[in-house]
Amino acid sequence: MITSPKTADRQQLKDRQRAPLNTPTDLTAEATRDVTGALNAILADVFALYLKTKNFHWHLSGPHFRDYHLMFDEQAAQLFAMTDPIAERVRKVGGSTIKSIGQISHLQRVLDNDVDYVDPEDMLAELCEDNKTLAARLREAHNVCDEYSDIATASLIETWIDETERRTWFLFASSRPEMTCGH
């Protein structure tokens, strides 16, 4: 039986109606799967790092309290600001994104820190290492995007790498011992 183009168009419309979250994209199904996987892992890491940064922000004490408290809050806000663009990019390429805290805990690679007290120097070092690792994982995700010519996602990732490197730099520089000039 031969189907007319009009019948095929109607069938495509019916198929789309049955799958309302399948965003149309020119990326292949394999590209959508791989980019979505990479971005969802990044999203889980960003949420985990956001919460760890806020945890340290809330539980900080010591002589540099104000400076670190403000820096952690600024960095947490920057991390949280990444979450919606990451999730929306997943949707734009036809994927489905994280739906729960349980899914975040399953995908996250950033380790939680549930210790009652962490020295400020250890907070700086841990966040510095986590941000450095996030930058490396963002580069890995960029490579996935390059493989499928997903230029838009790669472009966003480039900005997030720069922001992550800036956080790493600030955390590292803040952890350096104070230098005094002697006469």
Helices and strands as residue ranges (DSSP letters): H 5-18, H 29-58, H 65-92, H 101-107, H 120-147, H 151-174
